[in-house]
Amino acid sequence: MSGLLDGRIAVITGAGSGIGRAIALGYAKAGAGVVVLDVNAETAGQTATSIKSAGGTAWSFRLDVSAAEACRSVAAEVAKTVGQVSILVNNAGINRRNAFTAEPAAVFKDWQDIMAINLNGVFNVTHAFLECAI
């Protein structure tokens, strides 16, 4: 695989499935080395294997984006083992699991999870990778 992104390293969160997986495959097709991050280590590994099978370069790491310290650890490991990151795609996200009129505790838990992943996760990952770039 070669192309527009040759020599670049792209990091994609939530890349074990769905849109994140498609983004990872697309970046690899354009020539980027791809760091696949996902809360599910198995699906992250499957995406990385698909990229490698198609002739690309990929690494996979398990990451819960809601855990700030885990984000710092993974960013440091990526910097050490993979190299300087050129592209960061904060794709990880979840949707509400319960109707807004469901049992209040379930609705509240959904809200907390959504904010932790969809909002705080973007901050955690971006901040962690910026620390490694400086």
ChimeraX attribute file (.defattr): number of C-alpha atoms within 10 A of each C-alpha:
attribute: neighborCount
match mode: 1-to-1
recipient: residues
	/A:1	17
	/A:2	15
	/A:3	12
	/A:4	11
	/A:5	18
	/A:6	15
	/A:7	12
	/A:8	19
	/A:9	23
	/A:10	23
	/A:11	28
	/A:12	24
	/A:13	29
	/A:14	29
	/A:15	32
	/A:16	28
	/A:17	17
	/A:18	9
	/A:19	13
	/A:20	24
	/A:21	26
	/A:22	14
	/A:23	20
	/A:24	31
	/A:25	23
	/A:26	14
	/A:27	27
	/A:28	29
	/A:29	21
	/A:30	17
	/A:31	22
	/A:32	27
	/A:33	28
	/A:34	30
	/A:35	27
	/A:36	30
	/A:37	32
	/A:38	27
	/A:39	18
	/A:40	16
	/A:41	15
	/A:42	14
	/A:43	20
	/A:44	26
	/A:45	21
	/A:46	17
	/A:47	27
	/A:48	27
	/A:49	17
	/A:50	16
	/A:51	25
	/A:52	17
	/A:53	10
	/A:54	12
	/A:55	14
	/A:56	21
	/A:57	20
	/A:58	24
	/A:59	20
	/A:60	24
	/A:61	21
	/A:62	21
	/A:63	22
	/A:64	23
	/A:65	28
	/A:66	23
	/A:67	15
	/A:68	16
	/A:69	14
	/A:70	17
	/A:71	23
	/A:72	21
	/A:73	14
	/A:74	19
	/A:75	23
	/A:76	18
	/A:77	14
	/A:78	20
	/A:79	15
	/A:80	11
	/A:81	9
	/A:82	15
	/A:83	14
	/A:84	15
	/A:85	20
	/A:86	14
	/A:87	16
	/A:88	15
	/A:89	17
	/A:90	20
	/A:91	20
	/A:92	24
	/A:93	18
	/A:94	14
	/A:95	11
	/A:96	13
	/A:97	13
	/A:98	15
	/A:99	11
	/A:100	13
	/A:101	8
	/A:102	11
	/A:103	10
	/A:104	12
	/A:105	9
	/A:106	16
	/A:107	17
	/A:108	14
	/A:109	14
	/A:110	19
	/A:111	16
	/A:112	11
	/A:113	18
	/A:114	19
	/A:115	15
	/A:116	20
	/A:117	20
	/A:118	18
	/A:119	15
	/A:120	17
	/A:121	24
	/A:122	20
	/A:123	17
	/A:124	21
	/A:125	27
	/A:126	17
	/A:127	16
	/A:128	20
	/A:129	22
	/A:130	12
	/A:131	12
	/A:132	17
	/A:133	14
	/A:134	5
